[in-house]
Amino acid sequence: MAKELQMSVPAFCKKKAQGAKMKPPRVNKEGAIEIARQLRAIGNNVNQLTKRANESKAIPIEELQEIQKELGAIWQQLS
């Protein structure tokens, strides 16, 4: 069980002795790496849009909707 929780055996035993409820993560390590990659890409897009907005340039609503859609997909992976 400690391996599933990505914990060392001593750390797992300590948490269990303290009465902690242990749940395996919803996303495995590879999934977490992929989600982090997706969030970095979205962050880059948001930074570019922010720069445009600060330059008083219009931001197409489609770009904002696309970011919202991508964030929704990531949220679904985590729920």
Stockholm file with secondary structure:
# STOCKHOLM 1.0

chainA/1-79         MAKELQMSVPAFCKKKAQGAKMKPPRVNKEGAIEIARQLRAIGNNVNQLTKRANESKAIPIEELQEIQKELGAIWQQLS
#=GR chainA/1-79 SS CTTTTTCCHHHHHHHHHTTCCCCCCSSCHHHHHHHHHHHHHHHHHHHHHHHHHHTTCCCCHHHHHHHHHHHHHHHHHHC
#=GC SS_cons        CTTTTTCCHHHHHHHHHTTCCCCCCSSCHHHHHHHHHHHHHHHHHHHHHHHHHHTTCCCCHHHHHHHHHHHHHHHHHHC
//
